[in-house]
Amino acid sequence: MNDTPVQDRRFTARRRADRLLSGGRPQTVRESLAELAALADGPYPLDEPTDLYGNGIVRTLERRTAELLGKPDAAYFPTGTMAQQAALKTWADTHGPVVAMHPLAHPEVHERRAHQVLSGLRSVPQATGPQQPSAAQLAALDEPFDVLMLELPLRDAGFLLPSWEELTALYDFAADRGLPVHLDGARLWESAPHLGRSLPEICARAGSVYVSCYKSLGGHSGALVAGEEEFVRRIKVWRHRYGGKLWQQWPAVLSALAGLDRELPRLPAYVAHAKVVAAALAEAPGARINPEPPHTHQFQLWLPHPAEQLIEAGHRQAEEQGVSLFGGWWEPGPQPGAAMTEVTVAAAALEWSAKEVSGAMADFLALLPPAAR
């Protein structure tokens, strides 16, 4: 089960709820296994031998992902952290070990700074504050760097994206200086509506592109890095060195293929409905949406209440009313006395009208202690 009583309670409450707004219903191992077995009748290469060290169905996923991103080839990794390390280390072999990345970038905040500790890389901060870097900010840096990394969208800034014009300026900046661009695109799949371009257009000027198999696609795990054939050949060397050449990976790979079929076509609808959901949530007293309107199907919701009280209200609403609006709550700042949750608008949320979101939000706030309302 989960690690804490709070997580156990949330798991049970969300499973029993009749309606969910953010994210999907958590599954047991038995349910996940049944869902995977149901794919046996799907259009997948299931009658070939199981994969061995990255062949077979793994190559099927790699080729399909490369095509979707407009790249010649791709390499599959068991984790996104490993994929990031291998990509940046491969660029360091040919260009140098200094990477310009945002202080809120995933390797800085969520990977225990593995790029420094394990890979011998050094990062240069691109910008300050929860914003995408600009070409002008990069030009003003007083320290040279060898690789430009962009996180699209920037998760810890509120799943924030640049405009297409801003992204083009960043690509121009790198091209003028002969710098390779690596896209941390863990959630790139849902970025096309905001940028107004196709995935191949978004990725065309990036030397390497990392995408997740589970953050938006709903796969069990895994990640891929796409790029030129020679780059992918070299990145697979680092994949092996980092321990990513696994004996068999077909269950996770099969779930990722299914995610491409099921979730990728739905993402534009999720992104569009996220704006409806966010506008309804913003009507709550003291609520703040970041960014407003959302750039993808995920966004931050801030409320002026302690996280502990909001967590308890969420549990009670699921248990007593059969409605679960949010996942966890945190108090990360920069708003003193305010807590934040990340809202993910996916299939379950499409059933909610703006009026229903507003009503359920009012019911949620009514469960807070009287002094907090």
Steps between C-alpha positions, in 0.01 A plus 500: 500500500605863537765637733289695748152487658415821310584337166310184597193706585521700178542182293191341658290817484580572134427141398158512664406844364234511232652802327858623466616833362882495504683196371365148479377234736787317672530133415596184683761263361222262395321772305821612329578142402150450358528823301832386355359156413210665318750636247553149369230564240648833393713592198832422667782258408415244766574185303869575462753388764525709816756776479858432600723793594301754301393326180155390380211696646743752652621591151137530391441766767828676421425524128145616556607769747773622269246535219255690722772746599642534151838347587694219327525276807436469874626301798284360781603541866349349816490843670493863397784584738725255319386631163593855600841394628582303187391781268696772677806277543495417129499870414782557750715246313496717187427856619593536865367440853332834580122502457278807521178397673231668704543494881156332511594241235434137582869400532556782748192440716390137462802290399728556802730697268612177336636695205766639734554212740502214249563654161757766580294775339462856623191713468469871433168655613308648207263731683354581838141458601222277365532592133638355181838650403523753220769530236593837650552343842721230354704756309552696823646206693857571603603134491542292181321169456513210256142366486162674528229301677137613483223342706174509303281555691683620814316293758597679822408838354143379440548287185608818328580526128658775292320641199601368158681826433691472828594138428617595151720772651655246737573264210652790304719591798637146521548466125693827479744370761522140382338365818296178500152524651363222719125506568385364833160420356367265765163666437568619147214291360239755615696813402395523135168689553663788689795527262273468196735260325528124447736288707749461210504878452559557872784246507658572160780723629574305816791258488339267753150467644405311816137393545332302776291188445283545809462867598240570230466172314411287802764233437639303793847658485781592266625779278654556159760731350470578129761649271726434203605139442862561604392676819265213589775248432728683743231556762439126516861460614426722799171320556698179547754669728225643720338158536212546258557202270232280652438135418128549430277808504194395301229566766595868537560537126163346414323739738684792335390391152143482627538847649605640162182354348265595783623823658693684229188571288312618812757752623371799299156451657659479846692824437187681384290379795775594747419863426135438589590321824757763598256788446242330720751429778623859485156616622572361846589759767875566501572250222784559255565309179854478365534560211168660417377372265687167511752425226442122508250265663683547831523809718552616857214596732588709805268549797557714813470211744743260669573185302399277792148645505459469123617138505248416772219675312587301187488172687167583657343611172599172333385289795175685577393637161665262254685787331879539475622827355874503572801293591755623752562851632834665585620826649803573279476883500529765372160589650525486883207313649388361165505145370526371145374198310567394143180442303507251212204517262466161332221265393305513827495881499334519159173395667499815716326821396620834633192524720567157651862592572391822674242317709735223604764757589255682726420168669872433543565836667199448728683206655782720626499601869256790556776746582671426167198564276 
